[in-house]
């Protein structure tokens, strides 16, 4: 990767000098439209440029900066959302790659980050967001149980049709997140709808919930809700927002007429 070392140095500087911030994309419950959670998403503004997460997140992973990035997001989320908790009651999810999720000290450093900001572990979920092959099923199960013991829910993200990771559905994840590319197919593809309905039944049989990403218009909202999916995330609900905009969004959403 040309320029990797220079880019990594820039990212390390950005993490320490305040260039990396956090935005929050809301998740709502289909049954009553209640906002229940936000996903914490890192944003890197290296003046005058906004650098895409598609570029800097893989860079963080390949250059050994992913722990620093994850800690910044968790710490910032705790500090920014704890003051809003009594009013909004929004939990938060933080993205973690497989390598970080498996580390035995993950619960300890998460608790330190959350305690500094004022959130409890049960208010913070973790999202396994990448498709790296899981080579040690037992190690992942142990990690999930360790995190559950520490009161963290863990979500399996980026689920697609005929997902090669489908065997992971049997592990103690709290929820499955349907990838936007899958959700966008639902209105026009009966086969995809049948498969998602089957996936929802399978998830519910083991106590899991299903979250649909990419709910971008009312047609998708109605189709996904009709399939029994539990929660919605996407541009119809809200784009990612800075923490200071969440209270206003919350009031507007609760007052909207979406069915």
Secondary structure, DSSP 4 states (H G I P E B T S, - for coil): -TTHHHHHHHHHHHHHHT-EEEEEEEEEETTT--EEEEEEEEEEEETTEEEPHHHHHHHHHHTT-HHHHHHHHHHHHHHHHHTTHHHH--EEEEEE-HHHHT-TTHHHHHHHHHHHHT--GGGEEEEE--------HHHHHHHHHHHHHTT--EEEEEE-TT-TTGGGGGS--SEEEE-HHHHTTGGG-HHHHHHHHHHHHHHHHTT-EEEE----SHHHHHHHHHTT--EEESTTT---B-GGGHHHHHHHHHT----
